[in-house]
Amino acid sequence: MIRTEELLLNVGPQHPSTHGVFRIVVKLDGEVITEATPVMGYLHRGTEKIAENLNFTQIIPYTDRMDYVSAMTNNYVLVHAVETMMGLEVPLRAEFLRLIVMELQRVASHLVWWGTYLLDIGAMSPFLYAFRDREIIIDLFNELCGARLTYNYMRVGGVKWDAPPGWMDKVRDFIPYMENKLQEYDNLVSGNEIFLARIKGIGQYDAATAIDYGLSGANLRCTGVDWDLRKAEPYSLYNQFEFDVPLGKKGDCYDRYRIRMEEIRQSLRILKQALQQFPEGGETMGKVPRVIRPPAGEVYVRIESPRGEIGCHIVSKGKAEPYRLKFRRPSFVNLQILPKLLVGETMTNLITILGGIDIVVGEVDC
């Protein structure tokens, strides 16, 4: 009989440039994980407490930094909550601009995930291709709002700037380009037998487990649960567009991979329709008071971010600053299942499972 000793191993904390500051303490029996404990808080900035001393426009830049690869979506959930409390009507042109940038952001976010996931598993080239194509979207955002990562673009009642001349044409040109590149991605990776051997059947769970853990996004839909807030509880203009919600069957890393790749295609499909219906003229800001003071009360709104359900709960006392602000952050909630998935797996599969969940540490710590 071979005698083994339990080994305590720190995975991380990592430098911010490598997926954020996140640490997992794992106990190993040889190569097999017997216990896994996520350690969070290295990037905690107290965003929700700071917001109690800011007016609602001042809070918007903080939402950019919660999920730095999906900033437009985070902008929207905050302003949507305030608009819901105040009963504000957003001009049609502004709402179209919001939807277009949110779907572009979804594509850009999934490209970051695709490139870094393959890099972690051991493939260098996909990372370079993903960032090459994401750069086109970043350039579009830079032209629209003057920023490349933290955009501060949306406002309560509309958006900060209208699209510059020729911007819509560039978005229109990007769609067929990206569709062709997606086919190249599939040819390069999706059928690669080494890649499939690394992710098929790994990190598997069923629908009941996903619901018990409160999972959302691809982490929920990979089990076959048809739940996408753009369809289930339509917001913005999503009820005007036709698109499919990709679902999985086995709830493993491969299903999560396949769903996110298909979501890029569906986002491009939404963008096509949005460009066809985009109004010629109109305002980009609605009639908003100079000082934004939501009436006393509370509201909770939720939308579908690239990582799942992001929610915003505001408690107002009728003042210019929120009495209480709380975000439901999908990365934080989705992370809770990680210890369950890792126990019994090898260290090699730890990277596969963690990348398949797709967390952003800024959103975990907030």
Buried (B, 14 or more C-beta within 10 A) or exposed (E): EEEEEEEEEEBBBBEBEEBBBBBBBBBBEEEEBBBBEBBBEBBEEEBBEEBEEBBBBEBBBBBBBBBBBBBBBBBBBBBBBBBBBBEBEBBBBBBBBBBBBBBBBBBBBBBBBBBBBBBBBEBEEBBEBBBEBBBBBBEBBBEBBEBEEBBBBBBBBBBBBBBEEEBBEBBBEBBEEBBEBBEEBEEBBBEBEEBBEBBBEBBBBEBEBBBEBBBBBBBBBBBBBEBBBBBEBEBBBBEEBEBEBBBBEBBBBBBBBBBBBBBBBBBBBBBBBBBEEBEEEEBBBBEBEEEBBBEEEBBEBBBBBBBBBBBBBBBBEEEBBBEBBBBBBBBBBBBEBBBEBBBEBBBEBBBBBBBBBBBBBBBBBB
